Amino acid sequence: MAQNDTVKLIGSWASPFSIRARAALHLKSVKYEYSDEPDVLRSKSELLLKSNPIFKKVPVLIHGDVSICESLNIVQYIDEAWSSGPSILPSHPVERANARFWALFIDEKIFGSLEAVGGAKDDEGRMAAAGKLMENLAILEEAFQKSSKGLGFFGGENIGFLDLACGTLLGPVSVIEAFSGVKFLRQETTPGLIQWGEKFRAHEAVKPYMPTPEEFVAFAKKKFNVE
């Protein structure tokens, strides 16, 4: 696969997972065509269904005649396919393995907790799910403190793979906080993640593609018909 083959990304402006792919392409200075699926939960384009017939989800990276699906898989592919720009994954095998482990923790444990809070049927279930979410965020805070070594990002001074993985949490957490009235990212329990989130949002590879918390909340209210 040649680096100069045509590149196209199918995403959705409000999808936190699409942000992973767009930021990775930005970091690698890859020129690409972007195709937005504005209401992907209700209507999917023929191109999306053709490019990702198994999961039928965004994002999808089309490089030449090859389709790459699933956001973390796309980020890793971009890092390996283009030598331009900084490396996204750590170079050391142990650090790469650790980054992949915590990315999996984010996608399975923390997103699972977020979905449990949003989908709880009663107050008891909601409180239990909220407690689990806070517990998982505290674990991630500890991982950040160890990984960042007092610097701005998970990998140190520069944004990398685990930052892109974790950045997907910011929008959904802001939505859950707005809907529930509970602050999950708190200065007393997750000070590092709060500071990291501000730096992540402001990074030049993220800022053009990251909706504001207010935009995420407005989108969610429209999606779920909430006043």
Wavefront OBJ file of the C-alpha trace (Angstrom):
o trace
v 0.000 0.000 0.000
v 1.573 3.276 -1.144
v 1.576 6.274 1.178
v 0.311 8.497 -1.645
v -2.792 6.391 -2.378
v -6.119 8.183 -1.986
v -7.215 8.495 1.640
v -10.796 8.968 2.803
v -12.258 8.949 6.301
v -15.912 8.233 7.029
v -16.869 9.678 10.393
v -19.459 11.630 12.309
v -18.842 15.050 13.846
v -20.321 14.035 17.217
v -18.633 10.630 17.360
v -15.804 10.667 19.917
v -14.330 7.649 18.146
v -14.049 9.566 14.877
v -11.927 12.147 16.707
v -9.299 9.469 17.327
v -8.852 8.906 13.601
v -8.951 12.593 12.639
v -6.374 13.531 15.275
v -4.087 10.680 14.184
v -4.266 11.779 10.546
v -3.516 15.343 11.649
v -0.493 14.240 13.672
v 0.872 12.427 10.615
v 0.073 15.353 8.266
v -1.960 13.051 6.022
v -4.161 14.730 3.427
v -7.545 13.055 3.191
v -11.145 13.490 2.129
v -13.654 13.526 4.964
v -17.187 12.170 4.606
v -19.484 12.996 7.520
v -22.402 10.804 8.587
v -24.448 13.412 10.505
v -27.071 11.012 11.896
v -25.314 7.667 11.701
v -27.592 5.949 14.241
v -30.665 6.511 12.073
v -29.284 6.677 8.564
v -26.154 5.093 7.105
v -24.749 5.919 3.698
v -24.180 3.289 1.047
v -20.451 4.007 1.287
v -20.413 3.252 5.029
v -22.378 0.021 4.614
v -20.070 -1.070 1.808
v -16.902 -0.113 3.686
v -17.874 -1.614 7.057
v -20.502 -4.297 6.347
v -19.868 -6.171 9.613
v -20.300 -3.473 12.280
v -21.758 -0.678 10.106
v -20.125 1.940 12.357
v -17.878 4.962 12.004
v -15.051 5.671 11.707
v -13.800 3.878 8.616
v -10.497 4.735 6.953
v -10.318 4.006 3.232
v -6.729 3.867 1.974
v -6.637 3.133 -1.723
v -8.982 0.173 -2.115
v -8.630 -1.064 1.485
v -11.053 -0.263 4.324
v -9.771 -0.149 7.906
v -12.401 -0.269 10.665
v -12.520 0.331 14.437
v -10.979 3.517 15.798
v -8.001 2.143 17.747
v -7.181 -0.191 14.884
v -7.290 2.814 12.539
v -4.942 4.837 14.759
v -2.421 1.988 14.834
v -2.698 1.564 11.063
v -2.095 5.280 10.474
v 0.971 5.193 12.710
v 2.436 2.259 10.784
v 1.384 3.283 7.266
v 2.785 6.829 7.328
v 6.311 7.661 8.414
v 5.609 11.401 8.381
v 5.082 13.166 11.685
v 5.750 11.861 15.191
v 5.202 8.256 16.241
v 1.817 7.799 17.878
v 2.501 4.517 19.648
v 5.506 4.192 21.978
v 8.613 2.652 20.434
v 9.413 0.327 23.355
v 7.494 -2.997 23.236
v 6.553 -2.867 26.932
v 5.270 0.700 26.663
v 3.319 -0.216 23.520
v 1.737 -3.162 25.312
v 0.843 -0.983 28.311
v -0.708 1.667 26.064
v -2.858 -0.960 24.347
v -3.865 -2.414 27.726
v -5.100 0.920 29.083
v -6.837 1.724 25.805
v -8.735 -1.554 26.207
v -9.535 -0.617 29.816
v -11.011 2.669 28.581
v -13.114 1.091 25.846
v -14.373 -1.842 27.905
v -14.445 -0.757 31.546
v -15.017 2.993 31.476
v -17.324 3.100 28.473
v -19.144 0.131 29.971
v -19.641 2.124 33.176
v -20.841 5.167 31.223
v -23.399 3.056 29.384
v -24.534 1.512 32.671
v -25.142 4.950 34.211
v -27.066 6.132 31.162
v -29.077 2.934 30.861
v -29.943 2.389 34.539
v -33.637 1.687 35.125
v -33.876 3.050 38.661
v -32.009 5.179 41.200
v -30.428 2.174 42.899
v -28.996 0.891 39.641
v -27.883 4.378 38.647
v -26.065 4.912 41.952
v -24.306 1.559 41.664
v -23.224 2.305 38.097
v -22.079 5.811 39.060
v -19.965 4.366 41.858
v -18.330 1.934 39.438
v -17.644 4.750 36.975
v -15.963 6.821 39.686
v -13.915 3.789 40.711
v -12.744 3.202 37.136
v -11.893 6.881 36.648
v -9.822 6.773 39.843
v -7.922 3.784 38.431
v -7.317 5.709 35.209
v -6.139 8.724 37.226
v -3.531 6.551 38.929
v -2.427 5.168 35.563
v -2.103 8.708 34.197
v 0.023 9.855 37.131
v 2.414 6.927 36.638
v 2.506 7.107 32.851
v 2.830 10.881 32.423
v 5.671 11.216 34.958
v 4.458 14.700 35.854
v 4.280 15.860 32.234
v 1.236 16.853 30.204
v 0.189 13.675 28.408
v -0.021 9.953 29.060
v 3.226 9.364 27.190
v 5.011 12.376 28.642
v 5.524 15.655 26.804
v 3.839 14.678 23.537
v 0.356 13.498 22.677
v 0.180 9.825 21.749
v -1.880 6.667 21.380
v -3.282 6.528 24.901
v -4.219 10.210 24.800
v -6.240 9.599 21.637
v -7.874 6.596 23.295
v -8.743 8.508 26.462
v -9.882 11.636 24.632
v -13.045 9.843 23.567
v -14.225 9.973 27.189
v -14.459 13.747 27.447
v -17.644 14.197 25.431
v -19.610 11.270 26.911
v -18.567 12.175 30.466
v -19.773 15.757 29.964
v -23.111 14.403 28.709
v -23.549 12.011 31.650
v -22.636 14.798 34.080
v -25.202 17.132 32.507
v -27.960 14.508 32.516
v -27.284 13.139 36.010
v -26.202 16.298 37.812
v -23.188 14.399 39.192
v -19.575 15.459 38.636
v -17.473 12.427 37.794
v -14.242 14.260 37.012
v -13.475 16.025 40.296
v -10.474 18.015 41.420
v -10.187 16.007 44.622
v -10.203 12.596 42.902
v -9.031 13.099 39.301
v -6.908 16.285 39.229
v -4.504 14.877 36.669
v -7.248 13.860 34.246
v -8.904 17.269 34.546
v -5.681 19.077 33.701
v -4.894 16.563 30.974
v -8.361 17.047 29.440
v -7.799 20.786 29.103
v -4.460 20.225 27.363
v -5.905 17.522 25.138
v -8.814 19.675 23.946
v -6.448 22.560 23.178
v -3.929 20.478 21.210
v -3.646 21.495 17.557
v -4.332 17.926 16.388
v -7.556 17.728 18.418
v -9.101 21.198 18.690
v -10.403 21.453 15.084
v -12.369 18.207 15.465
v -13.469 18.163 19.111
v -16.971 19.516 19.816
v -17.377 21.589 22.967
v -19.057 20.012 26.017
v -22.105 22.159 25.241
v -22.266 20.808 21.685
v -21.990 17.226 22.931
v -24.814 17.827 25.420
v -27.032 19.544 22.835
v -26.500 16.649 20.422
v -27.348 14.093 23.124
v -30.513 15.961 24.123
v -31.676 15.958 20.511
v -30.720 12.308 20.081
v -32.633 11.170 23.184
v -35.450 13.764 22.941
v -34.503 15.345 26.260
v -35.523 18.924 27.028
l 1 2 3 4 5 6 7 8 9 10 11 12 13 14 15 16 17 18 19 20 21 22 23 24 25 26 27 28 29 30 31 32 33 34 35 36 37 38 39 40 41 42 43 44 45 46 47 48 49 50 51 52 53 54 55 56 57 58 59 60 61 62 63 64 65 66 67 68 69 70 71 72 73 74 75 76 77 78 79 80 81 82 83 84 85 86 87 88 89 90 91 92 93 94 95 96 97 98 99 100 101 102 103 104 105 106 107 108 109 110 111 112 113 114 115 116 117 118 119 120 121 122 123 124 125 126 127 128 129 130 131 132 133 134 135 136 137 138 139 140 141 142 143 144 145 146 147 148 149 150 151 152 153 154 155 156 157 158 159 160 161 162 163 164 165 166 167 168 169 170 171 172 173 174 175 176 177 178 179 180 181 182 183 184 185 186 187 188 189 190 191 192 193 194 195 196 197 198 199 200 201 202 203 204 205 206 207 208 209 210 211 212 213 214 215 216 217 218 219 220 221 222 223 224 225 226 227
